[in-house]
Amino acid sequence: MLIGTAQITLYAPWVHSLKEKRMVVNSILAKVQNQFHLSAAEVDCQDIHQTIVIGIACVAGTAALADSVIDHAVNFIESNTEAEITEVLKEIR
């Protein structure tokens, strides 16, 4: 059993309040969880308006499958939000 994780940092320049940020984050999390059945949460920078850091995790039987699921989830996030992905840190254990 392997665990694939990713920390995805996004920049949303139009967000000017934590309430706006929360709406963007909740939308992304709900979409990713419904589409891929992953664990997902905002993991850092909760008090910074324009920076969103999302952590996702999946369990897989092989490293290739875990890497594929994480890659698909990152691509899905990129295509379903106007926020710009600035960094992706992946790890498979």
VEXLOZA-712922 format. One record per residue (C-alpha): residue number from 1; residue in three letters; x, y, z. Coordinates in steps of 0.02 Angstrom, whole numbers, plus 50000, padded with zeros to 5 digits. Layout:
n: NUM	res: ala	x: X	y: Y	z: Z;
...
END
This chain:
n: 1	res: met	x: 50000	y: 50000	z: 50000;
n: 2	res: leu	x: 50067	y: 50171	z: 49951;
n: 3	res: ile	x: 50008	y: 50345	z: 49996;
n: 4	res: gly	x: 50021	y: 50485	z: 49870;
n: 5	res: thr	x: 50014	y: 50664	z: 49932;
n: 6	res: ala	x: 50025	y: 50834	z: 49852;
n: 7	res: gln	x: 50031	y: 51011	z: 49918;
n: 8	res: ile	x: 49963	y: 51131	z: 49787;
n: 9	res: thr	x: 49991	y: 51318	z: 49805;
n: 10	res: leu	x: 49875	y: 51433	z: 49708;
n: 11	res: tyr	x: 49873	y: 51621	z: 49685;
n: 12	res: ala	x: 49704	y: 51707	z: 49670;
n: 13	res: pro	x: 49736	y: 51894	z: 49641;
n: 14	res: trp	x: 49550	y: 51941	z: 49638;
n: 15	res: val	x: 49518	y: 51879	z: 49817;
n: 16	res: his	x: 49510	y: 52025	z: 49940;
n: 17	res: ser	x: 49433	y: 51945	z: 50095;
n: 18	res: leu	x: 49441	y: 51781	z: 50190;
n: 19	res: lys	x: 49257	y: 51755	z: 50150;
n: 20	res: glu	x: 49293	y: 51761	z: 49962;
n: 21	res: lys	x: 49441	y: 51645	z: 49987;
n: 22	res: arg	x: 49336	y: 51521	z: 50086;
n: 23	res: met	x: 49209	y: 51514	z: 49943;
n: 24	res: val	x: 49347	y: 51476	z: 49816;
n: 25	res: val	x: 49430	y: 51346	z: 49929;
n: 26	res: asn	x: 49266	y: 51257	z: 49972;
n: 27	res: ser	x: 49221	y: 51248	z: 49787;
n: 28	res: ile	x: 49389	y: 51172	z: 49740;
n: 29	res: leu	x: 49386	y: 51048	z: 49883;
n: 30	res: ala	x: 49209	y: 50989	z: 49846;
n: 31	res: lys	x: 49245	y: 50965	z: 49661;
n: 32	res: val	x: 49407	y: 50869	z: 49690;
n: 33	res: gln	x: 49332	y: 50758	z: 49824;
n: 34	res: asn	x: 49181	y: 50716	z: 49716;
n: 35	res: gln	x: 49281	y: 50684	z: 49558;
n: 36	res: phe	x: 49426	y: 50583	z: 49630;
n: 37	res: his	x: 49371	y: 50522	z: 49803;
n: 38	res: leu	x: 49529	y: 50596	z: 49880;
n: 39	res: ser	x: 49560	y: 50673	z: 50048;
n: 40	res: ala	x: 49580	y: 50859	z: 50023;
n: 41	res: ala	x: 49596	y: 51008	z: 50140;
n: 42	res: glu	x: 49666	y: 51183	z: 50151;
n: 43	res: val	x: 49830	y: 51152	z: 50242;
n: 44	res: asp	x: 49923	y: 51318	z: 50253;
n: 45	res: cys	x: 49911	y: 51507	z: 50234;
n: 46	res: gln	x: 49732	y: 51513	z: 50300;
n: 47	res: asp	x: 49752	y: 51697	z: 50350;
n: 48	res: ile	x: 49825	y: 51758	z: 50185;
n: 49	res: his	x: 49689	y: 51817	z: 50066;
n: 50	res: gln	x: 49765	y: 51780	z: 49896;
n: 51	res: thr	x: 49866	y: 51623	z: 49933;
n: 52	res: ile	x: 49779	y: 51454	z: 49939;
n: 53	res: val	x: 49872	y: 51297	z: 49992;
n: 54	res: ile	x: 49778	y: 51135	z: 49967;
n: 55	res: gly	x: 49837	y: 50963	z: 50022;
n: 56	res: ile	x: 49773	y: 50805	z: 49939;
n: 57	res: ala	x: 49807	y: 50623	z: 49979;
n: 58	res: cys	x: 49763	y: 50456	z: 49902;
n: 59	res: val	x: 49797	y: 50273	z: 49938;
n: 60	res: ala	x: 49852	y: 50160	z: 49795;
n: 61	res: gly	x: 49927	y: 49991	z: 49762;
n: 62	res: thr	x: 50069	y: 50053	z: 49653;
n: 63	res: ala	x: 50175	y: 50210	z: 49642;
n: 64	res: ala	x: 50123	y: 50235	z: 49461;
n: 65	res: leu	x: 49938	y: 50234	z: 49507;
n: 66	res: ala	x: 49963	y: 50356	z: 49651;
n: 67	res: asp	x: 50064	y: 50472	z: 49540;
n: 68	res: ser	x: 49932	y: 50463	z: 49404;
n: 69	res: val	x: 49789	y: 50503	z: 49523;
n: 70	res: ile	x: 49884	y: 50652	z: 49596;
n: 71	res: asp	x: 49928	y: 50716	z: 49421;
n: 72	res: his	x: 49747	y: 50703	z: 49364;
n: 73	res: ala	x: 49687	y: 50794	z: 49520;
n: 74	res: val	x: 49812	y: 50935	z: 49494;
n: 75	res: asn	x: 49760	y: 50953	z: 49312;
n: 76	res: phe	x: 49577	y: 50953	z: 49365;
n: 77	res: ile	x: 49609	y: 51091	z: 49491;
n: 78	res: glu	x: 49703	y: 51193	z: 49361;
n: 79	res: ser	x: 49561	y: 51178	z: 49235;
n: 80	res: asn	x: 49420	y: 51212	z: 49360;
n: 81	res: thr	x: 49479	y: 51372	z: 49442;
n: 82	res: glu	x: 49540	y: 51542	z: 49386;
n: 83	res: ala	x: 49677	y: 51537	z: 49519;
n: 84	res: glu	x: 49853	y: 51509	z: 49456;
n: 85	res: ile	x: 49949	y: 51357	z: 49520;
n: 86	res: thr	x: 50118	y: 51421	z: 49577;
n: 87	res: glu	x: 50190	y: 51264	z: 49656;
n: 88	res: val	x: 50154	y: 51078	z: 49670;
n: 89	res: leu	x: 50250	y: 50969	z: 49794;
n: 90	res: lys	x: 50216	y: 50783	z: 49768;
n: 91	res: glu	x: 50271	y: 50638	z: 49875;
n: 92	res: ile	x: 50235	y: 50452	z: 49868;
n: 93	res: arg	x: 50273	y: 50341	z: 50017;
END
